Amino acid sequence: MRVTALSLTDFRCYESVALELPPGVTVVVGANGAGKTSLLEAIGWAALGRSFRGVPDAALVRAGVEQAILRAEIEDADRHRLVEAEVRAVGRNRVQVDRHPLVRTRDLLDVLRVTVFAPDDLGLVKGGPSGRRAYLDELLVASAPRFQAVCSEYERVLRHRNALLKGGVRDAEARATLDVFDEQLVRAGSELVSGRLRLVDRLEPYVDEAYRALAPSSAGISARYEAAWAEGGTPPPDAVVELLTSALAAQRRQELERRVSLVGPHRDEWRLLVTGLDSRTHASQGEQRTLSLALRLGGHRLVAELLGAAPVLLLDDVFSELDPERADALVSELPAGQTVITTAGGVPAAVHPERQVRVEHGRVEPG
């Protein structure tokens, strides 16, 4: 799977740009703010239907115009695919795949998958549980796109349930509505938790292997999925529905008093341990940086194995954050396949790009 060509009109700082990409490594060089990350963002949008930086679509449209145009040509085995999008500052986007309207955003994953390495990945380790939950759910969707619907359904139920609790449950009708939301939350939540549990069981060895490769003298890592609503902390896969149902019943009075949902996978934690201690509070900065890289490498390898096709690797100015030893180790661990690297300076000598380009003032030129 690879992107063979990318063309943009009025996307971020680019009035118009066309870029052909080789099957191996492409290095994009440019000063900070020149637009390097925007090229990766456009490739990511073709796979995800959104910015991997978490910004709204309106931020992707060049100032002073109403829409950006994105076109990505993709080669997958012996198939050639085409993603075309009108990304609008206001209103709904228009997306086509192979000249046919896109029905569901998650269908883009059948066309292109990406793995993104970014400097703010450190937040996966140093930040709160929400970032790690999002990481797991993104991997779930990448490996099995049907989980996009599961995640969306859970978020919808949780949003409506919280609105009901916030407004106050004062009569029989409201209590009956809350009962319905409880059933829906258990149904969607148990499916989401079960998917996460299966995922973390398969993922941990990949992350541990990547961590040991990046830090050969380390003792490796371990991880633990924790749910406050489950007795013992980690729910057995065959007891998720029962435990979640019981926890909702037990916490109802407290939820009514606090007017917020206190039970469910939206509050779970995936705790990452280095030498048996919580990496968030006990690991050094170097260990945390290494673990964040290992999370991306491990996730990439797992998805590639499950799908039989490696996602496109997007490395956004990652080497500037690493010492030479870790940078060389990362290069040696990068799997084969298409890789696009951005840098404001140099890249390790072990990187052998098939193509190098330079970005300046919204233009892409030979590097």
N, C-alpha and C positions, 0 to 999 in steps of 0.2 A: 504494500500500500504506500503510495507516495503522491505528492502534489507535483505535477509537471509544469504548471504555469499558474501564475497569479496576476490578476489585473484589478486595479482599484481606480475608482473615480470619486473624488471628494470624500475620501475616507481619511479621517483624522487630518494630518497635515498634507496629505497627498492630493493634489488637484488631478493628477493622472499619472499612473505608473504601471508598467508591465514588467514582470520578472519571470524568467524561466528558471526552473530549479532542477538540478541533477539528482540522480538517485542516491548519491552519497551525502557528503557533508558540504553545506554552504555556510560560509562565514560572512556576516553582515557587520561592517565596521562603521562607526560614526560617533560623533560627540554625544554627550548626554542631551536629550531633548531633540535630537535630529530626526527621530521617527523610526528607529530600529525596532523597538518593541511593537510599534503599530503594524509592522509586517507580520510578526508572529501572531499578533492579535487577530489579524485578518484570516490567517490560516486557521487559528483556533475557532473563529466564528463559523467558518465553513463546516467545522466538525460538530460544534456545540450549539450553534444558533444564538450565541451570546458571547460577550467578552469574558475571557478567563480572568480578567482583572476585576471583575465584579462591578463595572461601571454601566450605567444605562445606555441603551442604544443611541440616544440623542447625543451622547458625548463622542460617538464615533463619526458623526456627520461634521464635515468641515464647516467652520463658522461662515455664516452668510448664505448657506444653501439648505435645501429642504431634505435632501436624501443623498446617501452614499451608494455607490454601485460596487458590488464585489463579485468577482468571477474567478472560480477555482477549477482548474482541470485536474482530474485525479485518475491515476492508473492503479488498478487493483487486479493482480494476476493478469488475465488476458482481457479485462474489461476497461473501458474508458468511460469515466463519469464526468458530469459537469454540474457544478453548483453555481447558481446565479441568484443574487440577492439584491433587493432594493431595501436598504436599511434607512428607515425614515426617522427624522427628528421628532415628528408628531404623527401619530396614527400607527396602523399596523404595517409591519414589514411584508414584503412580497418575496417569496422564496420559491425557486424552481430547481428541481433535480432532473437532469436529462430532459429539459424543456417541459416537464410536467409539474404542476403546482405541488408543493410540499404539504402533505396532510397533517403530519405531526412532527414537531421539532425533533423528537427522539429518533425519527427515521434517518436523520443525518448521520447517526452513528453507524448505519449500515453502509454509508458511503466513505466516511473518513473518521479515523480516530487519532487523537493526539495525546502525548504526554508532555506536560509543561513543567520545566524547572525554572524557578524564579527566585530572586533574592529574598522575597518575603515568605518563602517556604519555611523559613526559620520559625514563623508563627505556628506552624503545625506542631512543633515541639514545645516552644515557649509559651504559646497562647493557651486560651481556655479550651474546654472540651468541644465547643461548637465547631472549631476548625477541624478537629480530628473526626468528628461526626460527618462533616461535609466531605472530607477526604474519603472516608469509607463509602459514603453514598455515591460519590462521583465514580468510584471504582465499580460499585455495584451496577450502576447504569451503563458504564463502559463495557462491562463484561456481559451484562444481560439487560438490554434496553427496556424490557418490560418493567423494570424497577423504577423507571421514570414516572410511570403512572402510579405506582405504589407510593412513591415519595410525594407526588402531587396530591394524591388523595389524603394522605396523612396530614399534610400541611393544611389542606382545605378543612378537614374535620377539626383539627386543632384550632384553627383560626375562628371557626364558628362557635366551637365550644368555649373558647376564652371570651368571646364577645358575650355569650349568654351568661357566663359566670360574672363577668365584669358588670353587666347590667343588673345582676341580682336575680336569684331564683326564688320567687316569692309565692308562687301558686302551683297548683297541681299540673297545669298545662306546661309551665316551665320545667317542672321536675320530670314530666314525661318526655319533653324534648331533650333534656339532659340524659335521660336513659337511652334514647336513640343515639345521641352522640357518643355515649359510652360504648355502645355496641359497635359503632362504626370505628371508633378509635382503637378498640381491641382488634377488630378485623384487619385494618390497615397496619396498625402498629405491630401486631404479632408477625405479620408477613415481612415487614421491614426488619424487625429484630432477628428473625430467623435467617433472613438473607445476610445480615451483617455477621451473625455468628458463623455461618458457613464460610463467609469471605475471610474473616480474621483467622480461622483455622488454617486456611490455605495460604494466606498472605504472610503470616509471621515467619515461616522458614525462608521465604524470599527476601524479606527485609533483613533478617538476621544474616543471611549469606552476603547480602550487599554491604551491610555494615562492617562485617569482618573483612571484606575485601578492601574497603576504604580505610579501615583502621586495623591493620593486621595484628597489632599487639593487644587489641581489646578482647574482653571476655564475651563479647556479643551482647545481644539485647533479648528481651522478652516483652510480652504484652499481655494485658488482661482486660477483657470487656467487663464493665461494671454497670449494673443497673440497681439503683436504690430500691426499686419495687420488687426485686427478686431476693428471696431468702438465700443468704450466702453470697450475694453480690453478683454472681454470674448465673443467668438463667439457663437451665438445661433446655436444649432445643425442643424436646417433646413436652415441655411444661410451660411454654411461653404464654399461651392463651390463658391457661388457668391462673398463672401467677399475675398476669396483667389484669385480669378480671377481678381477682381478689384484692389487689392493691388499690384499684379504683374504688371499690366498695369501702375499703378501710380508710381511705383518704378523703372520702366525699365531704365529711363535715369540715375538715380543714380547708379543702378547696372552696367550699361555700363561704367560709370566713375570709379567706385571702383573695377570693375572686380571681383565681388563675389555676390553670391545669398544672398539677404537681407530679403527675404520674405519666410515664410514657418514654419512648425512645428519644424524644427531643431533649431529655435531661440525662441521657446515658453518657458514659465516659469510656474511651478506649485508652487505657493507661499504658504508656510506653516506659519500660524500665531498662536502665543501664546499670550493670552489675547489681541488679536486684533493687535499685532505688529509682524513684520517680524522676524521669529525665527532665521534667519541667522545673524541678526545684533543686536537684542534686547533680545534674550533669554540667560539665564545663561548657563554655561557649563553643569550643571546638567539637566536643562530643555532640552537642545539640545540632550544630551545622552538619556534621557527618550523618546524624540520624535523619535529618530532613532530606538529605540526598538519598539515603538508603530507602526512605519511604517512596520516593519517586521511582528509583530504579527497581525496587521490589514490585511495586504496583505495575510498572510497565511490563516486567517480565511475566507476571501472572496473567495479565490481560492478553499478552502475546501468545502465551501457552494455551489459554482457554479458547481463543479465537482462531489460532493458527495463522495469525497475521500480526506483525508488529506495528503498533501505532507510530506515527511520525513524531520524532523527538524535537521539541522546541526548547532550547536553552537560552534563557534571557539573562545575559550579563552575569552568568553564574560564576565564572572563573575569577572575577574581580573580588569575590568574597572569600576565596580560598587561598590557603598558603600553597606553595609550589608542590609539596608532597601530596596534599589532598587533591590538588588539581590534576596531577599526573595519575593518581589512583582513579579518579573519576573517568578520565579519558580511557584508561585501560579497561574500565568496566562498562563503557557504553556499548550497548548491543549493536549489531549490524542493522542497517536500515537507513532511511532518510533522516538526516539531522540538520536543523537550521540553528546556528549559533549567532547570537549578537554579542558585540563587545565594543567597549569604548577604547580599549587598548589592544593588547595582544592576546593570543591564545597559547596554550602549552605547545611545545615543539612537537609533541606526539600527535597533535591534530593535523590531519592531512586533507585540507578541503579540495573538493573538485571545482569549487567556484568560490570566489571572494568578490563582494561588491561593497561599495561605500555609499553611505546615505548622507546627503547634505541638503539642507533647506528644501525638503520634500522631493528630492530627486534621488534616484538610484542609478549609480554609475559603476563601471568596472572598478574593482578595488585595487 
